[in-house]
């Protein structure tokens, strides 16, 4: 899947739907992906969680405990299941790279 961002930038995804170049991610792209996936427009809480997930990945370069990410945005530990269809969807909407087969079992 490819998504045109502007006249010079296209978001390119791998075969599992993960963004190839996470550096082009922004909240507008996340919202466009969410709408394409049928999740709908993202709320401020959802966008905050995605940004926090990105920040945690940037610090640790691995999948962070999703309950911890919920805690960081002041939500209950199970917020991920209430805000997104699956944790994998949140990871993907956050524009993070494909975490690999083993990590995807946790997402």
N, C-alpha and C positions, 0 to 999 in steps of 0.2 A: 504494500500500500504506500502510495506517495501522496503528500498533501502540500499544495502550493501555499507558501506563507506570504510571499510578495513576488514582485516581478523577477527577483534574482535568487530567491531562496525556496527550496523545496525540502520538506521533511521526508526522509526516506526511512522506511521501517524494514526490519529483517523478516524472515518467514514466520516468526512467532509474534510479530506485531510490535516489537520493541524498537524504539528510536535508535537509529544507527549513530547519529551525532548528537549526544545529549546537550552539547553546548548551545544548540539553537532553540532549546526549550524555553517557552515562556507561558504565562498563564493563559494567554489567548489561544495558543496551540493546544494546551491541555483541554480547554473548553471546547474547541473544535473537535478534538478526538472524542471527547465524552459525548458530544451531540451525535457524531457519526456512529458511535457505538450504541446509541439509544439510551445512554445514561441521563442525558439532558444537560441543560446548563448547570455549571458547577456553582455551588454556594461558596460564600466566603470561608466557611468552616472546611469544606472540602479542599479549596485552594490552599488554605493554611496548612492542612495536613500534607498535601502534596509538596509544598515548599519545605516543610519540616522533614519529610522523608528524604528530599533531595539534600538538605543540609546534613542530615545524619549520614547519608551515603558518602557525601563529600569528606566527612571527617573520618569515617571508618572503612570506606571502600568495600563494604559488604552489606548484606541484608541485616538491617537492624531489627531487633524485636519490635514487632508492630504494636504491641501493647505499650511499649515505651514511647513510641512516636505519639500514640494517643495521649499518654500522660503529658508529654511535652507541650501539647496544644490545649491542655486543661480539660480533656475529655476522659470518660471512663475507658478502662483498658480494652473494652470490646467495641470501641467506636468504629473501627475499620469495617466491621460487618454491617454497621448501620449506615455508613456513609458511602460505601462502594459495593458493587455486586460481589466482588472477590478482592482479597488482598493483591492478587496478581494484576487486577485491573488498576488498582491504585498505583502499583509500581510502574506499570506501563504508562498511565496518565501522567505520572511524575517525570516521564521522559528519561527514566534511568535505563542503563544498558541491560541487555539480556543477562539475567543472573546465572544462567546455566541450568542444566537439567536437575542437579541435586537441589539447588536453591528453589527452583520452581515448585518442588514438592511441598515446600514450606509456605509458598505463596498461594 
